[in-house]
Amino acid sequence: MAVTAAAVGFEAVEAHLFGRAWLEALVLAILLGSAIRTAWTPSQRFFPGIAFGAKTVLEIAVVLLGASLSLTTILAAGPGLLFGIAGVVVVAILSSYGIGRALGLHPRMAILVACGNSICGNSAIAATAPVIGADGEDVAASIAFTAVLGVLVVLGLPLLVPLLGLSPMQYGVLAGLTVYAVPQVLAATAPVAALSVQVGTLVKLVRVLMLGPIVLVLSLGASRLREETDEAAPGVTAGDRPARGGLAIHRLVPWFILAFLALAGLRSTGLIPPFAFAPMSETANVLTVVSMAALGLGVDVRSVAKAGARVTLAVVASLLALGAVSLGLIRVLGLV
C-alpha cells in the first residue's frame, strides 16, 4: 500500500506541475515497485501478500471495469463505424502478434504487446496478463515501453493533422483508434477541435469494449500458456493448479472474465444505478495500481532489461501498423 500511495502522490504532483499526469499512477507503481525490488530483496513472509496483490486484486479490478462499458452508447455510433473499429482491433492484434513473434518475443509477451497497442494500453495488458499466465517481468516490460510510447503518441499525433490534411472528424477517429487511454485521447484531440474530442472519445469507448471479447477468446485458447506458466513457476503446488479432466466453463474461462461480462451486461440493461458508476470505476483504478505495485515488487529489472530492445521495436512497429490500418479505415468509410 505504501508503494501505491507514493505512486498516486507522484501522479498528483505531475498534474500540479505540468497540468496533466504524463505517467499514470499504475505506471509509476510498477516502476517504483521494480526499483524497490532492485534495491531490496523481500523476505519470504512478504511473498504471499505480493502474490495476492499481483493476481487476486488484479482480477477483482478487471471485474469492476465491466461496469464502465455501456452497449447502448456504443450502438448509437452506427454499424459501419462499429464493425470497422472491431475489424481494426482484430487486424492490429494479429499483425502486432506476428511482428512480436518475428522479433523473437515469447508468445505471452507478444500477446501483451499486441493487446496493449491494439485495445487500451496498460488496462488491456493488466486484464490480459492473468488470462494467459504472463509473469511480472512480462507485464512490467510491456507496460513500461507502452507507457513511454503512449506519451510520445499524445505529443506527436496532432502533427499529422496538417501533414495528412485530416479533418476534425478523421483525426478524432484516428486518435480514438491509436491513443491508449481515454484521458490521453482527450489530451491528443483537445488542441485540434471539439468534434475531434467527441469522436475520439466515442471511438475509444468502442475500442475499449473490444477488451471483453478479446480476453474471452484468449482465455479459451490460452490454456497451454497458463499450464506452461504454472509448471515453470517456483513454489506452485498441485493444489494451486486447476483440476484436470472435464471441460467446465470455469476452467475454460477465468471467473473474473465471466464476472466482467456479467457486470457489463448489467450496466447496459440499467440494473446498475448511475450513482455507482464513479465509485466502481475509481475502485477499479485503485486496485489496478495496487496490483501493479505488487507486480513491480516481484520483478527483476535485470531480466526486463534483457528484452528491452526487442520489446521496444515490437511496440513501435505494432503502433505504426495500427496507425496504417486506422488510416485505411478512414479512407474506406469515406469520413470527411
C-alpha positions in Angstrom: 0.0 0.0 0.0 2.9 2.3 0.6 4.1 2.0 -3.0 0.5 2.6 -4.2 0.2 5.7 -2.1 3.5 7.0 -3.4 2.5 6.4 -7.0 -0.8 8.3 -6.5 1.1 11.1 -4.8 3.6 11.4 -7.6 0.8 11.4 -10.2 -0.9 14.3 -8.3 2.5 16.2 -8.3 2.8 15.7 -12.0 -0.7 17.1 -12.6 0.0 20.1 -10.4 3.3 20.9 -12.1 2.6 20.1 -15.7 -1.2 20.4 -16.0 -1.6 16.7 -16.6 -0.1 13.4 -15.4 2.2 12.1 -18.2 2.8 8.9 -16.3 -0.3 7.4 -14.7 -0.2 6.1 -11.2 -0.3 2.4 -12.3 2.8 3.0 -14.4 4.5 4.8 -11.5 3.5 2.0 -9.2 5.2 -0.7 -11.2 8.3 1.4 -11.7 8.5 2.2 -8.0 7.9 -1.4 -7.1 10.6 -2.6 -9.5 13.1 0.0 -8.2 12.4 -1.1 -4.6 12.8 -4.8 -5.6 16.1 -4.0 -7.3 17.5 -2.4 -4.2 15.9 -4.7 -1.6 15.0 -8.4 -1.7 11.9 -9.1 0.5 11.9 -11.9 2.9 9.7 -15.0 2.4 6.9 -13.6 4.6 6.2 -10.9 2.1 5.7 -13.2 -0.9 2.1 -14.3 -0.2 0.9 -10.7 0.0 2.8 -9.7 -3.1 1.3 -12.7 -5.0 -2.2 -11.9 -3.7 -1.9 -8.3 -4.9 -0.5 -9.2 -8.3 -3.2 -11.8 -9.0 -6.4 -11.7 -7.0 -6.5 -7.9 -6.6 -5.9 -7.5 -10.3 -8.7 -9.9 -11.2 -11.2 -8.0 -9.0 -10.1 -4.8 -10.7 -10.8 -6.3 -14.1 -14.3 -7.4 -12.9 -15.1 -3.8 -11.9 -14.1 -2.5 -15.3 -17.1 -4.2 -16.7 -19.4 -1.5 -15.1 -17.7 1.2 -17.2 -19.0 -0.3 -20.5 -22.4 0.6 -21.9 -23.6 -1.2 -25.0 -26.3 1.4 -25.6 -23.9 4.3 -26.1 -21.7 2.1 -28.3 -24.5 1.0 -30.6 -25.5 4.7 -31.3 -22.4 5.1 -33.4 -23.8 3.1 -36.3 -22.9 -0.3 -37.7 -20.3 0.8 -40.3 -18.0 2.5 -37.8 -18.6 -0.1 -35.1 -17.7 -3.0 -37.4 -14.8 -1.0 -38.8 -13.4 -0.4 -35.3 -13.7 -4.0 -34.4 -12.0 -5.0 -37.6 -9.1 -2.6 -36.9 -8.6 -4.1 -33.5 -8.6 -7.7 -34.7 -6.2 -6.9 -37.6 -4.0 -4.8 -35.4 -3.8 -7.6 -32.8 -2.9 -10.3 -35.4 -0.3 -8.1 -37.1 1.2 -7.0 -33.8 1.4 -10.5 -32.6 3.1 -11.5 -35.8 5.6 -8.7 -35.5 6.4 -9.7 -31.9 6.9 -13.3 -32.8 9.0 -12.4 -35.8 11.3 -10.3 -33.5 11.7 -13.3 -31.2 9.3 -12.4 -28.4 7.8 -15.1 -26.3 4.1 -15.7 -27.2 2.9 -14.3 -23.9 5.0 -11.1 -24.3 3.8 -10.8 -28.0 0.2 -11.1 -26.8 0.6 -8.4 -24.2 2.2 -6.0 -26.6 -0.5 -6.8 -29.2 -3.4 -6.2 -26.8 -1.8 -3.2 -25.2 -1.2 -1.4 -28.5 -4.5 -2.5 -30.2 -7.0 -2.0 -27.4 -6.3 0.3 -24.4 -2.7 0.2 -23.4 -2.0 -0.6 -19.7 -5.5 -1.6 -18.9 -5.5 -4.2 -21.7 -2.1 -5.5 -20.6 -3.3 -5.8 -17.0 -6.5 -7.6 -18.0 -4.8 -9.9 -20.4 -1.9 -10.9 -18.2 -3.7 -13.2 -15.7 -5.6 -14.9 -18.5 -2.5 -16.0 -20.5 -0.4 -16.6 -17.4 2.1 -13.8 -18.0 4.6 -13.2 -15.3 5.5 -9.9 -13.6 8.5 -9.3 -15.8 6.5 -9.6 -19.0 3.9 -7.2 -17.6 6.5 -4.8 -16.4 8.4 -4.7 -19.7 5.3 -4.3 -21.8 3.7 -1.6 -19.6 7.0 0.3 -19.3 7.6 0.6 -23.0 3.9 1.1 -23.8 3.7 3.9 -21.3 6.6 5.8 -22.8 5.3 5.4 -26.3 1.8 6.5 -25.2 3.2 9.9 -24.1 5.0 10.3 -27.4 1.8 9.5 -29.3 -0.1 12.1 -27.4 2.5 14.7 -28.2 3.1 13.8 -31.8 -0.2 12.7 -33.2 -1.6 16.3 -33.6 1.2 17.0 -36.0 -0.4 14.6 -38.5 -3.4 16.9 -39.0 -1.6 19.3 -41.3 0.8 16.6 -42.7 -2.0 14.3 -43.8 -4.7 17.0 -44.3 -7.0 15.3 -41.8 -10.4 16.9 -40.9 -11.5 17.1 -37.3 -13.8 14.0 -37.8 -10.9 12.0 -39.4 -8.5 13.0 -36.7 -10.9 12.1 -34.0 -11.3 8.6 -35.4 -7.5 8.2 -35.8 -6.9 9.4 -32.2 -9.6 7.1 -30.8 -8.0 4.1 -32.7 -4.4 4.7 -31.8 -4.1 6.5 -28.4 -4.0 4.2 -25.4 -6.2 5.7 -22.6 -9.3 7.8 -22.6 -7.6 10.8 -20.8 -4.8 10.6 -23.4 -7.4 10.8 -26.2 -8.7 14.0 -24.6 -5.2 15.4 -24.4 -4.4 14.4 -28.0 -7.7 15.8 -29.5 -8.4 18.9 -27.4 -5.7 21.0 -29.3 -7.4 20.2 -32.7 -11.2 20.6 -32.4 -14.2 19.9 -30.1 -15.5 17.5 -32.8 -12.2 15.6 -32.6 -12.7 15.2 -28.8 -16.2 13.9 -29.2 -15.5 11.5 -32.0 -12.2 10.3 -30.5 -13.8 9.6 -27.1 -16.6 7.6 -28.8 -14.2 5.6 -30.9 -12.1 4.9 -27.9 -15.0 3.6 -25.9 -15.9 1.2 -28.7 -12.2 0.1 -28.8 -12.2 -0.5 -25.1 -15.4 -2.6 -25.4 -13.3 -5.0 -27.5 -11.4 -5.9 -24.4 -14.1 -8.2 -23.2 -14.4 -10.4 -26.3 -10.7 -10.4 -27.0 -9.8 -11.6 -23.4 -12.6 -14.1 -23.6 -11.2 -15.6 -26.8 -7.7 -15.6 -25.3 -9.0 -17.4 -22.2 -10.5 -20.1 -24.4 -7.3 -20.6 -26.4 -4.5 -19.9 -23.8 -4.8 -23.0 -21.6 -1.5 -24.2 -22.8 0.2 -20.9 -22.0 -1.3 -21.0 -18.5 -0.2 -24.6 -17.9 3.4 -23.7 -19.0 3.5 -20.8 -16.6 2.2 -23.0 -13.7 4.7 -25.7 -14.4 7.6 -23.1 -14.6 6.6 -21.1 -11.6 8.6 -21.9 -8.4 6.5 -22.8 -5.4 3.4 -23.7 -7.3 1.8 -26.8 -6.0 -0.7 -29.2 -7.4 -3.4 -27.6 -5.3 -2.7 -24.2 -6.9 -3.4 -25.5 -10.4 -6.9 -26.1 -11.8 -8.1 -29.7 -11.6 -7.6 -31.6 -14.8 -10.3 -33.5 -16.6 -13.6 -32.2 -17.9 -14.4 -29.0 -19.7 -16.2 -27.0 -17.1 -16.7 -23.4 -18.1 -14.8 -22.1 -15.1 -11.8 -23.9 -16.4 -12.1 -22.7 -19.9 -12.9 -19.1 -18.9 -11.4 -17.5 -15.8 -14.1 -16.4 -13.2 -13.2 -12.8 -13.5 -13.8 -12.7 -17.2 -17.3 -14.1 -16.7 -17.9 -11.6 -14.0 -16.6 -8.8 -16.2 -19.1 -9.7 -19.0 -21.9 -10.0 -16.5 -21.3 -6.6 -15.0 -21.1 -5.1 -18.5 -24.5 -6.7 -19.2 -26.0 -5.3 -16.0 -24.7 -1.8 -16.8 -26.2 -2.0 -20.3 -29.6 -3.1 -19.1 -29.7 -0.3 -16.5 -29.6 -2.6 -13.5 -26.6 -0.8 -12.0 -27.7 2.5 -10.6 -25.8 5.5 -12.2 -24.5 6.8 -8.8 -22.5 3.6 -8.6 -20.5 4.1 -11.8 -18.0 6.5 -10.5 -17.2 4.7 -7.2 -16.8 1.4 -9.1 -14.5 2.9 -11.7 -12.4 4.6 -9.0 -12.2 1.4 -7.0 -11.0 -0.5 -10.2 -8.4 2.2 -10.8 -7.1 2.0 -7.2 -7.0 -1.8 -7.2 -5.2 -1.8 -10.5 -2.5 0.5 -9.1 -2.2 -1.8 -6.1 -1.7 -4.8 -8.3 0.9 -3.0 -10.4 2.8 -2.2 -7.3 2.7 -5.9 -6.3 3.9 -6.9 -9.8 6.7 -4.4 -9.6 7.9 -5.8 -6.2 8.2 -9.2 -7.9 10.1 -8.1 -10.9 13.9 -8.5 -11.5 14.7 -5.4 -13.5 17.8 -7.0 -15.0 15.6 -9.7 -16.6 13.3 -7.0 -18.0 16.2 -5.0 -19.5 17.4 -8.1 -21.4 14.3 -7.9 -23.6 14.3 -4.1 -23.9 15.4 -3.6 -27.5 13.2 -6.3 -29.0 10.1 -5.2 -27.0 10.7 -1.5 -27.9 11.0 -2.4 -31.6 7.9 -4.6 -31.4 5.8 -1.9 -29.7 6.9 0.8 -32.2 6.3 -1.4 -35.2 2.9 -2.5 -33.9 1.8 1.0 -33.3 2.9 2.0 -36.8 0.9 -0.9 -38.2 -2.2 0.2 -36.1 -1.9 3.7 -37.5 -1.7 2.5 -41.1 -4.8 0.2 -40.6 -6.7 3.1 -38.9 -6.0 5.5 -41.8 -7.2 2.7 -44.1 -10.5 2.5 -42.3 -10.9 6.3 -42.5 -10.4 6.1 -46.3 -12.7 3.1 -46.7 -15.6 4.7 -44.7 -15.1 8.0 -46.6 -15.1 10.1 -43.5 -14.8 13.8 -44.0 
